[in-house]
Amino acid sequence: MELIQFNNPPGKIKDNMTTRRLIESIGRSSSRLVPIIAKLIKGGMRIAKSNCAFATKGILAAPTRVVRLSIVAFFFLLAGLAGLTGVFAGKAQVLPRSPRTDVLAREAQAAPSPEPSVPPPTCPGPDCQKKITIFNNTAGPIWVAIQTAFQNPDPWLQAVFNDSNNTYQETHYSRVYPNYPGGIPAGGYIRVTVPWFSHLVTDPPNPPNHKDEYADWFNGGRIAIFDSFAAVERAHDQDRNNRLSVRPDSPLFCCENCATDSPLSIYSDTQAYHDERFPFQLAEYTFVNVKSPPGGTPYIIDLNVGYDTSDVDQLYLPVAISPCLREPVSWTCPGPDPNAVGYLGTTLSVGVFSQRASQWLADVGWIRYKSDLDSDSHPRIPGAYFVIADRIAHPDGAGSLFTCPPPGSSITNMINLWQTCTGGNPNKQCPQADLYKEVNDYFKENYNTYWNNGVKPMPCGSLWPNPSPVPGTNYPSPLGVMLYVYGFVPFNFDCGAAFNDLKVSPGPLSRYRKVLDDYIHKLQYNYRTPDLDKPYWFNAYTELVHEKLEGNVYAFSIDDASGFQNRPGEGIVIAIGGSNGLPNPTPIQPDPPPPPVPDYTKDFQVSLGDSVAQHRPCWTSYSVCDGPEMQFPPPTLDAKTGNRVQSPQIIVDTTVPPLSLGKPCTMILKDAANQVYQFNVKMPVPWPDHVPPGFDPSVVECSNGFPPGNWCTQQLGEQAFVTPDGRQFVLYTAPPNETQPAGQHQCPTPTPTPTAIPIPTPTGTPPPSVCGNATPPGTPIPTPTATPTPSPIPTSTACPP
């Protein structure tokens, strides 16, 4: 089976959005979109395969290679938002300012500070490369392939060359097989220096727009991990006859601990791996954060590393990833290091991982891939949306690349439950009927915009509509809607990624947030619901990833709790089948739950100045509208910056009880020095338009004598203005007043800062590095140590009814 392989979780893509902003948007924006472009080709179903990174322009214009595919053609966009509450209980809710709430506040400011930038590095050079260290903790050899992506344009190359006049288009995958054919031995490791780009020999030497002149290894890279020589040979068979050469000025790959006779050749391929023919596990990365301003030249924001190991498509091997925060003093990333962030993925052994996966298959009746290299004892298991797509394409199982569902299968239950719960009269066989109806109604209304009563919308192309409505109706089949629900993507095939965004179609935003929150927490994770039996689970695959296999990775497309990371680092460390080699052998802790989002049709927000940054007394308590005195949360550590923060936010509902001109709402704040700050909000929302500095006196007034000095009169700001999401109403305050002597009431450190364990200087000699790229013409290709078996032809036998 083949579906387009994309390199980002995910990536929350909007035009002109920086990668950092993409990361910050997890949990609060529905614009986390990664397009998967499907095409219906005459004579059979096919899907175009391409790779997409954190590019911010021209995503849909990227060239694709149409590849024969046996599953239904569909447009699948990975979109994400983690855990928004959407509905607030009570009069007011206080929020400890996390990096995400920080973003929310910054976006409400009238003049946000400009994005920082980094000058383009010198290539070759230390800032023009990253390290990928791979530890093999399994009982046998491991092979890996590092792969680039299709790009058009390529903002990463435009940024490094400071050139927006050329597209630097890449129309093929480029791959390197470090330490091939020997692989990484059991208990061993390799450390690959990955250059930003390879400068390729082309014909003609100077192609227009530098098309295919460079292979960009930083923008949307993938690492395929194989645990059998037969599998890597089948993969390499796709590209081994398409070897590329590099120019003399090209930065080079280097590999520590690689055999000196293992060339780091570069190969090209116009097709992604035929993953139905051989098993492998994917890890994904993007090095460096780049922003593409409208009409300007892309530029580098920082040199962070982004990474994830996603089980959305399939799972096969236990993989864990961490950033390497600095160049090591030894020849591997130093560890253990209590200051390092934890790992993303799972550190189970291959034996335990496969045993648990096999037992789960038997327990819930899921299906697995059925190539001759897959087995019940070491299964490769497809995710839910692949399963649904396969069912649409192969209703009776004939031609499927998966095993047949056994009697009582959770897949059969999942599909039947969707049809029962979204039918006209769901019965007691659907205990969560209201949730199913809520989600189904939202997606059917989204389809209304796409179908448009049979009139093709303006941005749509000749392949519209796909899917088509069932004859005599205005909607696709229940299974057709189910596919989009389980991907949580809009109906916009052949209309462009911006068309029919779920966030606004049908909307409104508050409804969208509630639907999405219910979908994530009440449906995808409903296996955690007490007394809800397995036949009523929405997606058993989510339980496999998070509970059985202990993975803190994506189990479905918007499973963002800790599915993607973007951190400072000199590179990444990948450990397969165990924790050995990881800088910190404990799992990374999820970010704090995203804060409730104000409903500005009835709420306003108060954002308090950070008490820590200016060494002021801590905020301690607050009361709202004559309500009880409530305590503020203590300072927290920002996991991304390591800084302490105490900048709470309060959401105030102006309708409970109703706020009016004659009955203002009094806000009372206190700090650790027993200073009291008080002001009145005189009217409910909506407020008249206003931007800082200062505030509209018809909206806010300072209370006499509270607080002392000019804290209220000169340091309280109001913002009431229109955003793309509607009007917003926010009050900003300064931090607490200084006390004498200065610093007397500083906020305490919330937790002791861990002390780094000293890293001893190695006494041995680092293993030699093998550097190079394409093998010179005429040099023989290394003889494989084994011969792969021919790829099997999928059986055409139908599954039993």
Secondary structure, 3 states (H helix, E strand, C coil): CCCCCCCCCCCCCCCCCCHHHHHHHCCCCCCCCECCCEEEECCEEEEEECCCCCCCCCHHHCCCEEEECCCCCCCCCECCCCCCCCCCCCCEEEECCCHHHHHHHHHCCCCCCCCCCECCCCCCCHHHEEEEEEEECCCCCEEEEEECCCECCCHHHHHHCCCCCCCCCECCEEEECCCCCCCECCCCEEEEEEECEEEECCCCCCCHHHCCCEEECCCCEEEEEECCHHHHHHHHHCCCCCEECECCCCCCEEEECCCCCCCCCEEEECCCCCCCCCCCEEEEEEEEEEECCCCCCCEEEEEEEEEECCCCCEECCCEEEEEECCCCCCCCCCCCCCCCCCEEECCCCHHHHHHHHHHHHHHHCCCCECCCCCCCCCCCEECHHHHHHHHHHCCCCCCCCECCCCCCCHHHHHHHHHHHHCCCCCCCCCCCHHHHHHHHHHHHHHHHHHHHHHCCCCCCCCCCCCCCCCCCCCCCCHHHHHHHHHHCCCCCCCCCCCCCCCCCCCCCHHHHHHHHHHHHHHHHCHHHCCCCCHHHCCCHHHHHHHHHCCCCCCCCCCCCCCCCEEECCCEEEEEECCCCCCCCCCECCCCCCCCCCCCCCCEEEEECCCCCCCCCECEEEEEECCCCCEECCCCEECCCCCCEECCCEEEEECECCECECCECEEEEEEECCCCEEEEEECCCCCCCCECCCCCCCCCEEEECCECCCCCCCCCCEEEEEEECCEEEEEEECCCCCCCCCCCCCECCCCCCCCCCCCCCCCCCCCCCEEEECCCCCCCCCCCCCCCCCCCCCCCCCCCCC
